[in-house]
């Protein structure tokens, strides 16, 4: 980080005339530009504790910086609120464990951006999010924690085959929805904004969780008589292709399907 510390600026006082605001720093030699090595923590709404880069081999003690007189630093910090390495936000960051669930929460959040809609009630829409999800995590985080009979059956299956379509897990309002709440953590289904608008997962509607290895086929025409037909050979060109198929092997994936709707903040939401 090479941010300037504080740029003293002239501010008109409320009274008449001008005066300098010398609020920071006090009683210390002040080089023209100080560069910040690291922001260590947030002290309060407007102040952070920083570690300074040594200047000319000389080290400086950690000290507070007022963000009101360093808008450059404030803007830079604010862009990184979701970065777990930026310590200034440690107390404000919601980390979701384990990481597979964090990734799912991230995708759900991204699909709850329905902040402005033309209708007053907000229209609802069905959304599916898909992400890589290991079999062991699917077993541990979903099959073992949901008390739906199909989950018990699937747990006994070795190897576990695709749970798509008819084999997808259907989560309905009521008890299993509460189990899902416990799996995904607090406020997983509500994205709040700085107004009282909220975009929410509609928990009165079915949520579908499916898992498996999606089939991804590739067809080779390398040895296909039709595609390699030689005009000079005198043979008739085959009507149809003869291919060999390969299957692309990748990560197992979880798909999560829900309905969302824009609404207003209510007690119980974050
Ligand atoms: Zn062919």
Boltz pocket constraint, residues with backbone or C-beta under 6 A from the ligand:
constraints:
  - pocket:
      binder: B
      contacts: [[A, 221], [A, 224], [A, 225], [A, 226], [A, 227], [A, 240], [A, 241], [A, 242]]
      max_distance: 6.0
